[in-house]
Amino acid sequence: MRKSLSDYYSSIFIHLGAHRTGTSRLQKYLLEVQTKAGSQHYDFVVPQVAGQREQPDHRNFIKKYLKQHARFEKKYLFFKIFESKNLKKIFDNYVEFLNPKSKTLVMSEENFLGQAFYAELPGTLYPEAERNLRAVRSLIGLNIEKIFLSIRPYPDFLISYDIMREAYFNRGIGLANLSNWAHGEILGWQKLVEVVRTVFPNTVIEIWPYGDITIERQFSRLTGDSLSKVAQDLTTDVINASATFEALELLQERRKTGLILGKEDVDKILKSIEGRKIGKKDVFSLVDIGRLSKLYLSELEAVSKMSNVIVFRDKISTNY
Protein backbone atom coordinates (compact mmCIF):
# COMPACT_ATOMS: atom_id res chain seq x y z
CA MET A 1 0.00 0.00 0.00
CA ARG A 2 1.33 3.44 -0.98
CA LYS A 3 2.42 5.64 1.91
CA SER A 4 0.94 9.09 2.45
CA LEU A 5 1.37 12.05 4.77
CA SER A 6 -1.24 10.42 7.02
CA ASP A 7 1.49 7.97 8.02
CA TYR A 8 3.24 10.92 9.67
CA TYR A 9 0.37 13.20 10.73
CA SER A 10 -2.79 12.32 12.65
CA SER A 11 -4.59 15.52 11.58
CA ILE A 12 -4.20 17.45 8.32
CA PHE A 13 -5.92 20.73 7.42
CA ILE A 14 -5.88 21.98 3.83
CA HIS A 15 -6.37 25.54 2.60
CA LEU A 16 -6.86 25.52 -1.19
CA GLY A 17 -6.86 29.25 -1.81
CA ALA A 18 -8.30 30.18 -4.22
CA HIS A 19 -5.94 32.64 -5.88
CA ARG A 20 -6.46 36.35 -5.29
CA THR A 21 -8.47 35.90 -2.09
CA GLY A 22 -5.92 37.11 0.48
CA THR A 23 -4.04 33.81 0.30
CA SER A 24 -0.54 35.31 0.28
CA ARG A 25 -1.23 37.40 3.37
CA LEU A 26 -2.60 34.39 5.26
CA GLN A 27 0.41 32.33 4.20
CA LYS A 28 2.80 35.00 5.40
CA TYR A 29 1.03 35.03 8.76
CA LEU A 30 1.47 31.27 8.97
CA LEU A 31 5.12 31.55 8.00
CA GLU A 32 5.89 34.34 10.45
CA VAL A 33 4.10 32.59 13.29
CA GLN A 34 6.13 29.47 12.58
CA THR A 35 9.36 31.47 12.46
CA LYS A 36 8.76 33.76 15.45
CA ALA A 37 6.69 31.61 17.75
CA GLY A 38 8.33 28.31 16.90
CA SER A 39 4.98 26.57 17.18
CA GLN A 40 5.20 22.96 18.30
CA HIS A 41 1.50 22.29 17.81
CA TYR A 42 1.59 21.92 14.04
CA ASP A 43 3.82 21.88 10.98
CA PHE A 44 3.15 24.37 8.19
CA VAL A 45 3.43 23.96 4.45
CA VAL A 46 3.19 27.25 2.55
CA PRO A 47 4.75 28.37 -0.74
CA GLN A 48 8.17 29.96 -0.58
CA VAL A 49 6.87 32.79 -2.74
CA ALA A 50 4.60 33.85 0.11
CA GLY A 51 7.54 34.39 2.41
CA GLN A 52 11.24 35.07 2.58
CA ARG A 53 13.31 33.66 -0.27
CA GLU A 54 15.59 31.83 2.16
CA GLN A 55 12.68 29.67 3.31
CA PRO A 56 12.53 26.10 1.94
CA ASP A 57 10.38 25.81 -1.18
CA HIS A 58 8.05 22.80 -1.17
CA ARG A 59 6.34 23.78 -4.43
CA ASN A 60 8.74 21.92 -6.73
CA PHE A 61 8.06 18.69 -4.84
CA ILE A 62 4.31 19.25 -5.12
CA LYS A 63 4.55 19.93 -8.86
CA LYS A 64 6.57 16.77 -9.40
CA TYR A 65 4.11 14.69 -7.39
CA LEU A 66 1.06 16.06 -9.23
CA LYS A 67 2.70 15.48 -12.60
CA GLN A 68 3.86 11.97 -11.73
CA HIS A 69 0.46 11.02 -10.29
CA ALA A 70 -1.21 12.14 -13.53
CA ARG A 71 1.16 9.90 -15.49
CA PHE A 72 0.48 7.02 -13.11
CA GLU A 73 -3.28 7.35 -13.60
CA LYS A 74 -2.96 7.23 -17.40
CA LYS A 75 -0.77 4.12 -17.62
CA TYR A 76 -1.86 0.56 -18.15
CA LEU A 77 -1.36 -1.90 -15.29
CA PHE A 78 2.02 -3.16 -16.50
CA PHE A 79 3.50 0.34 -16.64
CA LYS A 80 1.87 1.40 -13.37
CA ILE A 81 4.47 -0.62 -11.46
CA PHE A 82 7.27 1.51 -12.88
CA GLU A 83 5.38 4.78 -12.45
CA SER A 84 4.47 3.81 -8.87
CA LYS A 85 8.15 3.46 -8.03
CA ASN A 86 8.79 6.96 -9.36
CA LEU A 87 5.88 8.28 -7.34
CA LYS A 88 7.24 6.64 -4.19
CA LYS A 89 10.66 8.18 -4.79
CA ILE A 90 9.18 11.67 -5.10
CA PHE A 91 7.10 11.10 -1.96
CA ASP A 92 10.09 9.86 0.08
CA ASN A 93 12.14 12.87 -1.00
CA TYR A 94 9.28 15.16 -0.04
CA VAL A 95 8.91 13.62 3.44
CA GLU A 96 12.66 14.02 3.98
CA PHE A 97 12.37 17.65 2.90
CA LEU A 98 9.27 18.23 5.05
CA ASN A 99 10.86 16.64 8.13
CA PRO A 100 7.66 16.08 10.17
CA LYS A 101 7.94 17.25 13.77
CA SER A 102 4.39 17.44 15.11
CA LYS A 103 1.23 15.38 14.68
CA THR A 104 -0.77 18.11 12.93
CA LEU A 105 -0.08 19.52 9.48
CA VAL A 106 -1.51 22.76 8.07
CA MET A 107 -1.11 23.09 4.30
CA SER A 108 -1.96 26.28 2.40
CA GLU A 109 -1.39 25.96 -1.34
CA GLU A 110 -3.65 27.56 -3.95
CA ASN A 111 -1.80 25.88 -6.81
CA PHE A 112 -3.29 22.52 -5.80
CA LEU A 113 -6.22 23.75 -7.91
CA GLY A 114 -4.11 24.45 -11.01
CA GLN A 115 -4.48 27.48 -13.26
CA ALA A 116 -7.71 29.41 -12.71
CA PHE A 117 -8.74 29.75 -16.35
CA TYR A 118 -7.60 29.50 -19.96
CA ALA A 119 -8.64 31.60 -22.94
CA GLU A 120 -9.36 28.43 -24.93
CA LEU A 121 -11.75 27.12 -22.24
CA PRO A 122 -14.25 29.98 -21.83
CA GLY A 123 -16.45 29.87 -18.75
CA THR A 124 -14.56 27.04 -17.06
CA LEU A 125 -12.91 27.83 -13.73
CA TYR A 126 -10.01 25.65 -12.55
CA PRO A 127 -10.31 22.96 -15.25
CA GLU A 128 -7.40 20.95 -13.78
CA ALA A 129 -8.80 20.89 -10.24
CA GLU A 130 -10.23 17.37 -10.19
CA ARG A 131 -7.10 15.75 -11.62
CA ASN A 132 -4.85 17.67 -9.22
CA LEU A 133 -7.01 17.07 -6.16
CA ARG A 134 -7.02 13.33 -6.77
CA ALA A 135 -3.24 13.51 -6.61
CA VAL A 136 -3.48 15.59 -3.43
CA ARG A 137 -5.76 12.96 -1.90
CA SER A 138 -3.14 10.31 -2.72
CA LEU A 139 -0.41 12.47 -1.19
CA ILE A 140 -2.34 13.32 2.00
CA GLY A 141 -4.13 10.05 2.75
CA LEU A 142 -7.07 9.53 5.10
CA ASN A 143 -6.28 11.83 8.02
CA ILE A 144 -7.62 15.00 6.49
CA GLU A 145 -9.76 16.86 9.01
CA LYS A 146 -11.06 19.82 7.03
CA ILE A 147 -10.71 21.69 3.74
CA PHE A 148 -10.93 25.47 3.44
CA LEU A 149 -11.67 27.35 0.22
CA SER A 150 -11.97 31.10 -0.33
CA ILE A 151 -14.09 32.33 -3.22
CA ARG A 152 -14.50 35.80 -4.69
CA PRO A 153 -17.10 37.57 -6.86
CA TYR A 154 -16.40 36.89 -10.52
CA PRO A 155 -15.63 40.32 -12.02
CA ASP A 156 -13.05 41.23 -9.34
CA PHE A 157 -11.59 37.72 -9.25
CA LEU A 158 -11.14 37.45 -13.01
CA ILE A 159 -9.53 40.87 -13.32
CA SER A 160 -7.26 40.45 -10.29
CA TYR A 161 -6.09 36.98 -11.37
CA ASP A 162 -5.34 38.00 -14.95
CA ILE A 163 -3.48 41.12 -13.83
CA MET A 164 -1.38 38.97 -11.49
CA ARG A 165 -0.60 36.47 -14.29
CA GLU A 166 0.32 39.26 -16.68
CA ALA A 167 2.32 41.36 -14.22
CA TYR A 168 4.44 38.58 -12.74
CA PHE A 169 4.57 35.93 -15.47
CA ASN A 170 3.62 37.74 -18.71
CA ARG A 171 0.94 35.06 -19.20
CA GLY A 172 -2.40 36.80 -18.80
CA ILE A 173 -5.11 36.02 -21.33
CA GLY A 174 -5.56 39.77 -21.78
CA LEU A 175 -8.18 42.06 -20.32
CA ALA A 176 -9.86 42.28 -23.70
CA ASN A 177 -10.43 38.51 -23.63
CA LEU A 178 -11.90 38.36 -20.12
CA SER A 179 -15.28 39.63 -21.24
CA ASN A 180 -15.45 36.93 -23.93
CA TRP A 181 -14.35 34.27 -21.42
CA ALA A 182 -17.19 35.16 -19.04
CA HIS A 183 -19.88 35.96 -21.60
CA GLY A 184 -21.54 32.53 -21.79
CA GLU A 185 -22.27 29.75 -19.31
CA ILE A 186 -19.98 29.70 -16.27
CA LEU A 187 -18.77 26.49 -14.66
CA GLY A 188 -17.40 28.30 -11.67
CA TRP A 189 -17.33 28.23 -7.88
CA GLN A 190 -20.30 25.91 -7.47
CA LYS A 191 -18.78 23.41 -9.89
CA LEU A 192 -15.43 23.67 -8.09
CA VAL A 193 -17.01 22.93 -4.71
CA GLU A 194 -18.77 19.92 -6.28
CA VAL A 195 -15.39 18.69 -7.53
CA VAL A 196 -13.85 19.04 -4.05
CA ARG A 197 -16.80 17.13 -2.55
CA THR A 198 -16.41 14.38 -5.14
CA VAL A 199 -12.72 13.90 -4.42
CA PHE A 200 -13.11 14.25 -0.63
CA PRO A 201 -16.64 12.93 0.02
CA ASN A 202 -16.22 12.44 3.78
CA THR A 203 -14.46 15.73 4.56
CA VAL A 204 -16.05 18.95 5.79
CA ILE A 205 -15.45 21.83 3.38
CA GLU A 206 -15.55 25.36 4.76
CA ILE A 207 -16.15 28.18 2.29
CA TRP A 208 -14.85 31.69 2.97
CA PRO A 209 -16.57 34.39 0.85
CA TYR A 210 -13.94 37.01 0.06
CA GLY A 211 -14.57 40.25 1.92
CA ASP A 212 -16.89 38.57 4.43
CA ILE A 213 -14.19 37.11 6.70
CA THR A 214 -11.05 38.70 8.13
CA ILE A 215 -7.56 37.27 7.68
CA GLU A 216 -7.30 36.95 11.47
CA ARG A 217 -10.47 34.85 11.49
CA GLN A 218 -9.16 32.72 8.64
CA PHE A 219 -6.00 32.08 10.65
CA SER A 220 -7.97 30.96 13.70
CA ARG A 221 -10.32 28.75 11.65
CA LEU A 222 -7.38 27.09 9.93
CA THR A 223 -5.08 26.59 12.93
CA GLY A 224 -7.38 26.73 15.96
CA ASP A 225 -5.17 29.49 17.44
CA SER A 226 -5.77 33.20 17.91
CA LEU A 227 -3.33 35.19 15.79
CA SER A 228 -2.89 37.86 18.46
CA LYS A 229 -2.25 35.17 21.07
CA VAL A 230 0.36 33.32 19.02
CA ALA A 231 2.27 36.33 17.71
CA GLN A 232 1.88 39.91 18.89
CA ASP A 233 4.24 41.63 16.45
CA LEU A 234 3.96 40.54 12.83
CA THR A 235 5.63 42.50 10.04
CA THR A 236 3.57 41.03 7.22
CA ASP A 237 3.54 43.19 4.10
CA VAL A 238 2.14 41.78 0.88
CA ILE A 239 2.17 43.55 -2.46
CA ASN A 240 -1.27 43.36 -4.07
CA ALA A 241 -1.02 43.22 -7.86
CA SER A 242 -3.84 45.72 -8.26
CA ALA A 243 -1.94 47.32 -11.11
CA THR A 244 -2.66 50.56 -12.87
CA PHE A 245 -2.86 50.73 -16.65
CA GLU A 246 0.41 52.66 -16.56
CA ALA A 247 2.21 49.99 -14.48
CA LEU A 248 1.12 47.19 -16.82
CA GLU A 249 2.23 49.17 -19.86
CA LEU A 250 5.65 49.79 -18.29
CA LEU A 251 6.08 46.08 -17.49
CA GLN A 252 5.13 45.12 -21.04
CA GLU A 253 7.47 47.71 -22.56
CA ARG A 254 10.43 46.52 -20.50
CA ARG A 255 9.80 42.89 -21.39
CA LYS A 256 9.66 43.76 -25.10
CA THR A 257 13.25 44.98 -24.81
CA GLY A 258 14.26 41.52 -23.57
CA LEU A 259 14.55 42.54 -19.94
CA ILE A 260 13.87 39.71 -17.47
CA LEU A 261 11.86 40.96 -14.49
CA GLY A 262 11.97 39.11 -11.19
CA LYS A 263 9.28 39.26 -8.51
CA GLU A 264 11.08 42.04 -6.65
CA ASP A 265 11.27 44.11 -9.86
CA VAL A 266 7.55 43.69 -10.49
CA ASP A 267 6.72 44.47 -6.85
CA LYS A 268 8.66 47.71 -7.09
CA ILE A 269 6.91 48.83 -10.27
CA LEU A 270 3.44 47.97 -8.99
CA LYS A 271 4.12 49.81 -5.76
CA SER A 272 5.64 52.94 -7.27
CA ILE A 273 3.82 53.59 -10.55
CA GLU A 274 0.66 55.60 -9.99
CA GLY A 275 -2.20 56.06 -12.40
CA ARG A 276 -5.67 54.75 -13.06
CA LYS A 277 -6.62 51.45 -11.47
CA ILE A 278 -8.24 48.82 -13.66
CA GLY A 279 -11.88 48.43 -12.66
CA LYS A 280 -14.81 46.20 -13.53
CA LYS A 281 -16.29 48.70 -15.97
CA ASP A 282 -13.04 48.77 -17.92
CA VAL A 283 -13.45 45.09 -18.74
CA PHE A 284 -17.10 44.04 -18.48
CA SER A 285 -20.36 45.54 -19.64
CA LEU A 286 -22.85 46.62 -16.99
CA VAL A 287 -25.09 43.75 -18.08
CA ASP A 288 -22.31 41.19 -17.55
CA ILE A 289 -21.32 42.73 -14.21
CA GLY A 290 -24.90 42.36 -12.99
CA ARG A 291 -25.21 38.83 -14.37
CA LEU A 292 -21.91 37.66 -12.84
CA SER A 293 -22.75 39.23 -9.48
CA LYS A 294 -26.14 37.51 -9.37
CA LEU A 295 -24.49 34.22 -10.36
CA TYR A 296 -22.01 34.50 -7.49
CA LEU A 297 -24.78 35.08 -4.95
CA SER A 298 -26.91 32.23 -6.30
CA GLU A 299 -23.92 29.88 -6.20
CA LEU A 300 -23.17 30.88 -2.61
CA GLU A 301 -26.72 29.98 -1.68
CA ALA A 302 -26.56 26.66 -3.54
CA VAL A 303 -23.21 25.76 -2.00
CA SER A 304 -24.50 26.52 1.52
CA LYS A 305 -27.15 23.80 1.05
CA MET A 306 -24.69 21.06 0.09
CA SER A 307 -23.97 18.32 2.60
CA ASN A 308 -20.56 18.53 4.31
CA VAL A 309 -20.23 22.19 3.24
CA ILE A 310 -20.18 25.19 5.59
CA VAL A 311 -20.18 28.82 4.46
CA PHE A 312 -18.43 30.81 7.18
CA ARG A 313 -18.43 34.61 7.32
CA ASP A 314 -17.98 37.42 9.86
CA LYS A 315 -20.31 39.70 7.93
CA ILE A 316 -22.30 39.81 4.71
CA SER A 317 -20.81 42.15 2.14
CA THR A 318 -22.96 44.06 -0.29
CA ASN A 319 -20.10 44.93 -2.64
CA TYR A 320 -20.70 42.21 -5.23
Salt bridges, closest charged atoms under 4 A:
GLU32 OE1 - LYS36 NZ 3.72
GLU73 OE2 - HIS69 NE2 3.90
GLU83 OE2 - ARG71 NH2 3.41
ASP92 OD2 - LYS88 NZ 2.75
GLU109 OE2 - HIS58 NE2 3.31
GLU109 OE1 - ARG59 NH2 2.93
GLU130 OE2 - ARG134 NH2 2.75
GLU206 OE1 - LYS146 NZ 2.88
GLU206 OE1 - ARG221 NH2 2.65
ASP212 OD2 - ARG313 NH2 2.81
ASP237 OD2 - LYS271 NZ 3.71
GLU264 OE2 - ARG53 NE 3.84
ASP267 OD2 - LYS263 NZ 2.90
ASP282 OD1 - ARG276 NH1 2.95
ASP288 OD2 - HIS183 ND1 3.38
ASP288 OD1 - ARG291 NH2 3.31
GLU301 OE2 - LYS305 NZ 3.49
ASP314 OD1 - ARG217 NE 2.74
